[in-house]
Amino acid sequence: MNRKIKEQCIWFFYIIGIFFIIPIISYYLSLPDIFPKQAYIQVYLSGPILLILGLFLFFNYRKKTIGLIFLVTGVWWIFNIIYELLTK
């Protein structure tokens, strides 16, 4: 893969990751919804997509720090949702 294309792909993955971290941050900071259907994104999409992005960045692109951040955030968010469902 061309170096420029690889770099553009990495930046695209960063933007996607930030897009899916924003609903989690706004949940904990009690901010109003920024995106339409933010609750749907927050509950159903944020965890799995961050997990996949983290694995992809960590192993494919060797971006260990940001990949690990996305991976840990995704796993933590999935466990948080499961915990909420089990306790309510």
N, CA, C and O of each residue as an XYZ file, in Angstrom:
352
protein
N       0.848     -1.170      0.000
C       0.000      0.000      0.000
C       0.896      1.236      0.000
O       1.902      1.292      0.708
N       0.525      2.193     -0.780
C       1.251      3.441     -0.868
C       1.267      4.139      0.501
O       0.275      4.103      1.228
N       2.376      4.761      0.843
C       2.516      5.403      2.146
C       1.486      6.512      2.358
O       0.945      6.654      3.455
N       1.213      7.295      1.316
C       0.251      8.390      1.436
C      -1.160      7.847      1.661
O      -1.915      8.392      2.467
N      -1.511      6.795      0.966
C      -2.832      6.185      1.145
C      -2.947      5.581      2.536
O      -3.993      5.690      3.176
N      -1.880      4.947      3.007
C      -1.878      4.364      4.348
C      -2.066      5.447      5.405
O      -2.817      5.262      6.363
N      -1.390      6.565      5.230
C      -1.523      7.674      6.174
C      -2.936      8.254      6.157
O      -3.472      8.600      7.210
N      -3.537      8.364      4.986
C      -4.912      8.853      4.889
C      -5.885      7.888      5.557
O      -6.839      8.323      6.202
N      -5.658      6.592      5.412
C      -6.506      5.596      6.069
C      -6.403      5.714      7.584
O      -7.411      5.625      8.285
N      -5.207      5.911      8.083
C      -5.014      6.050      9.527
C      -5.766      7.272     10.049
O      -6.437      7.191     11.079
N      -5.662      8.399      9.353
C      -6.379      9.604      9.781
C      -7.887      9.409      9.701
O      -8.625      9.917     10.545
N      -8.347      8.680      8.697
C      -9.769      8.378      8.583
C     -10.233      7.546      9.778
O     -11.310      7.793     10.320
N      -9.433      6.566     10.192
C      -9.776      5.750     11.359
C      -9.762      6.575     12.635
O     -10.588      6.356     13.521
N      -8.833      7.521     12.739
C      -8.814      8.409     13.902
C     -10.100      9.228     13.985
O     -10.680      9.366     15.062
N     -10.540      9.762     12.871
C     -11.760     10.576     12.841
C     -12.970      9.734     13.205
O     -13.835     10.183     13.956
N     -13.039      8.517     12.679
C     -14.147      7.622     13.028
C     -14.119      7.319     14.528
O     -15.159      7.332     15.185
N     -12.945      7.052     15.058
C     -12.822      6.767     16.487
C     -13.261      7.937     17.349
O     -13.965      7.748     18.342
N     -12.861      9.121     16.987
C     -13.266     10.303     17.741
C     -14.775     10.508     17.655
O     -15.413     10.902     18.631
N     -15.344     10.236     16.474
C     -16.792     10.354     16.297
C     -17.537      9.417     17.253
O     -18.606      9.770     17.749
N     -16.987      8.234     17.513
C     -17.665      7.285     18.388
C     -17.273      7.434     19.860
O     -17.930      6.857     20.728
N     -16.229      8.187     20.154
C     -15.888      8.465     21.556
C     -16.680      9.661     22.087
O     -16.953      9.733     23.285
N     -17.045     10.585     21.226
C     -17.773     11.789     21.657
C     -19.076     11.453     22.398
O     -19.332     12.071     23.432
N     -19.918     10.512     21.935
C     -21.127     10.196     22.712
C     -20.828      9.638     24.107
O     -21.587      9.883     25.044
N     -19.743      8.898     24.249
C     -19.378      8.360     25.558
C     -18.946      9.489     26.485
O     -19.345      9.530     27.649
N     -18.145     10.390     25.979
C     -17.691     11.524     26.787
C     -18.865     12.418     27.164
O     -18.954     12.880     28.302
N     -19.762     12.662     26.220
C     -20.910     13.529     26.537
C     -21.848     12.868     27.543
O     -22.529     13.561     28.299
N     -21.891     11.542     27.559
C     -22.698     10.826     28.556
C     -22.148     11.076     29.960
O     -22.908     11.370     30.882
N     -20.851     10.960     30.121
C     -20.254     11.134     31.449
C     -20.171     12.589     31.883
O     -20.164     12.871     33.081
N     -20.111     13.496     30.956
C     -20.084     14.908     31.312
C     -21.481     15.522     31.346
O     -21.623     16.718     31.599
N     -22.508     14.720     31.095
C     -23.909     15.154     31.084
C     -24.147     16.307     30.119
O     -24.889     17.243     30.420
N     -23.520     16.230     28.973
C     -23.724     17.234     27.930
C     -24.936     16.871     27.092
O     -25.269     15.692     26.979
N     -25.602     17.848     26.504
C     -26.725     17.512     25.622
C     -26.218     16.790     24.371
O     -25.035     16.838     24.034
N     -27.147     16.129     23.704
C     -26.784     15.362     22.508
C     -26.185     16.267     21.439
O     -26.712     17.339     21.142
N     -25.085     15.817     20.876
C     -24.397     16.552     19.828
C     -24.836     16.059     18.458
O     -25.019     16.848     17.531
N     -25.005     14.742     18.338
C     -25.382     14.120     17.075
C     -26.843     13.692     17.107
O     -27.375     13.400     18.178
N     -27.502     13.650     15.949
C     -28.832     13.052     15.927
C     -28.702     11.554     16.194
O     -27.736     10.925     15.761
N     -29.653     10.997     16.892
C     -29.643      9.574     17.269
C     -28.410      9.219     18.092
O     -27.865      8.123     17.957
N     -27.972     10.137     18.937
C     -26.764      9.906     19.718
C     -26.925      8.751     20.700
O     -25.968      8.014     20.937
N     -28.100      8.577     21.270
C     -28.308      7.476     22.205
C     -28.140      6.135     21.497
O     -27.561      5.207     22.062
N     -28.631      6.026     20.285
C     -28.470      4.796     19.507
C     -26.989      4.542     19.220
O     -26.504      3.424     19.394
N     -26.280      5.568     18.788
C     -24.844      5.443     18.516
C     -24.111      5.044     19.786
O     -23.247      4.167     19.766
N     -24.457      5.685     20.879
C     -23.790      5.465     22.154
C     -23.981      4.035     22.647
O     -23.021      3.413     23.101
N     -25.181      3.509     22.568
C     -25.467      2.195     23.135
C     -25.067      1.067     22.204
O     -24.432      0.108     22.642
N     -25.420      1.157     20.937
C     -25.249      0.018     20.043
C     -23.967      0.033     19.219
O     -23.464     -1.036     18.873
N     -23.427      1.184     18.894
C     -22.322      1.233     17.940
C     -20.969      1.590     18.546
O     -19.944      1.100     18.070
N     -20.935      2.413     19.562
C     -19.658      2.921     20.068
C     -18.714      1.814     20.519
O     -17.558      1.777     20.097
N     -19.185      0.927     21.356
C     -18.315     -0.121     21.879
C     -17.753     -1.041     20.810
O     -16.534     -1.178     20.711
N     -18.601     -1.678     20.002
C     -18.057     -2.595     18.987
C     -17.170     -1.918     17.947
O     -16.154     -2.484     17.544
N     -17.535     -0.729     17.512
C     -16.724     -0.074     16.485
C     -15.381      0.374     17.064
O     -14.357      0.263     16.390
N     -15.368      0.874     18.292
C     -14.101      1.246     18.910
C     -13.229      0.018     19.136
O     -12.010      0.086     18.983
N     -13.838     -1.090     19.493
C     -13.094     -2.339     19.657
C     -12.449     -2.768     18.343
O     -11.268     -3.113     18.314
N     -13.208     -2.747     17.271
C     -12.694     -3.142     15.952
C     -11.618     -2.168     15.477
O     -10.574     -2.593     14.982
N     -11.864     -0.870     15.623
C     -10.853      0.120     15.230
C      -9.570     -0.042     16.033
O      -8.470      0.056     15.487
N      -9.715     -0.290     17.330
C      -8.538     -0.480     18.174
C      -7.719     -1.682     17.750
O      -6.492     -1.605     17.676
N      -8.385     -2.791     17.472
C      -7.666     -3.983     17.006
C      -6.999     -3.731     15.668
O      -5.852     -4.123     15.449
N      -7.718     -3.081     14.783
C      -7.199     -2.814     13.443
C      -5.984     -1.896     13.499
O      -4.971     -2.163     12.852
N      -6.081     -0.817     14.268
C      -4.955      0.108     14.374
C      -3.775     -0.526     15.108
O      -2.621     -0.279     14.757
N      -4.054     -1.332     16.111
C      -3.000     -1.938     16.906
C      -2.208     -2.975     16.098
O      -0.977     -2.978     16.122
N      -2.917     -3.847     15.389
C      -2.234     -4.939     14.705
C      -1.886     -4.637     13.246
O      -0.800     -4.997     12.792
N      -2.771     -3.995     12.514
C      -2.512     -3.749     11.095
C      -1.585     -2.571     10.849
O      -0.658     -2.662     10.045
N      -1.833     -1.470     11.538
C      -1.087     -0.247     11.273
C       0.000      0.032     12.309
O       0.724      1.020     12.193
N       0.118     -0.822     13.312
C       1.147     -0.688     14.347
C       1.092      0.649     15.084
O       2.118      1.178     15.513
N      -0.110      1.181     15.223
C      -0.326      2.399     16.018
C      -0.755      1.944     17.404
O      -1.944      1.897     17.720
N       0.229      1.613     18.222
C      -0.028      0.941     19.489
C      -0.782      1.816     20.498
O      -1.713      1.335     21.144
N      -0.408      3.058     20.640
C      -1.005      3.899     21.677
C      -2.475      4.185     21.387
O      -3.338      3.900     22.217
N      -2.760      4.736     20.233
C      -4.148      5.093     19.923
C      -4.988      3.833     19.725
O      -6.169      3.819     20.072
N      -4.398      2.784     19.177
C      -5.111      1.523     19.031
C      -5.498      0.945     20.378
O      -6.611      0.447     20.549
N      -4.586      1.008     21.331
C      -4.870      0.513     22.670
C      -5.922      1.367     23.364
O      -6.769      0.843     24.088
N      -5.874      2.675     23.149
C      -6.888      3.561     23.737
C      -8.272      3.212     23.189
O      -9.224      3.075     23.957
N      -8.389      3.069     21.874
C      -9.672      2.700     21.279
C     -10.116      1.319     21.749
O     -11.293      1.113     22.043
N      -9.188      0.378     21.821
C      -9.506     -0.991     22.232
C     -10.007     -1.037     23.669
O     -11.043     -1.639     23.951
N      -9.281     -0.408     24.565
C      -9.677     -0.415     25.981
C     -10.991      0.335     26.181
O     -11.842     -0.108     26.952
N     -11.166      1.455     25.503
C     -12.417      2.208     25.616
C     -13.592      1.390     25.102
O     -14.656      1.384     25.721
N     -13.416      0.704     23.984
C     -14.489     -0.127     23.434
C     -14.871     -1.273     24.351
O     -16.055     -1.508     24.591
N     -13.879     -1.991     24.867
C     -14.155     -3.111     25.777
C     -14.787     -2.605     27.060
O     -15.750     -3.191     27.557
N     -14.252     -1.522     27.595
C     -14.796     -0.957     28.820
C     -16.244     -0.505     28.625
O     -17.078     -0.707     29.508
N     -16.546      0.105     27.478
C     -17.900      0.581     27.227
C     -18.868     -0.591     27.057
O     -20.002     -0.527     27.533
N     -18.435     -1.655     26.385
C     -19.284     -2.843     26.234
C     -19.596     -3.440     27.604
O     -20.748     -3.772     27.885
N     -18.580     -3.580     28.459
C     -18.815     -4.105     29.801
C     -19.692     -3.175     30.624
O     -20.489     -3.644     31.436
N     -19.563     -1.877     30.432
C     -20.392     -0.906     31.135
C     -21.863     -1.048     30.730
O     -22.751     -0.999     31.581
N     -22.117     -1.221     29.440
C     -23.499     -1.405     28.966
C     -24.077     -2.699     29.521
O     -25.222     -2.719     29.973
N     -23.300     -3.783     29.493
C     -23.769     -5.075     30.025
C     -24.054     -4.957     31.516
O     -25.055     -5.485     32.000
N     -23.185     -4.271     32.244
C     -23.400     -4.061     33.673
C     -24.685     -3.288     33.943
O     -25.453     -3.638     34.839
N     -24.911     -2.238     33.165
C     -26.148     -1.446     33.318
C     -27.388     -2.304     33.059
O     -28.387     -2.196     33.770
N     -27.312     -3.152     32.035
C     -28.462     -4.001     31.725
C     -28.723     -5.021     32.821
O     -29.878     -5.313     33.129
N     -27.670     -5.567     33.412
C     -27.843     -6.578     34.434
C     -28.289     -6.010     35.777
O     -28.950     -6.703     36.551
N     -27.941     -4.775     36.057
C     -28.310     -4.199     37.351
C     -29.654     -3.491     37.345
O     -30.164     -3.139     38.408
N     -30.233     -3.275     36.185
C     -31.535     -2.588     36.150
C     -32.655     -3.506     35.899
O     -33.806     -3.074     35.842
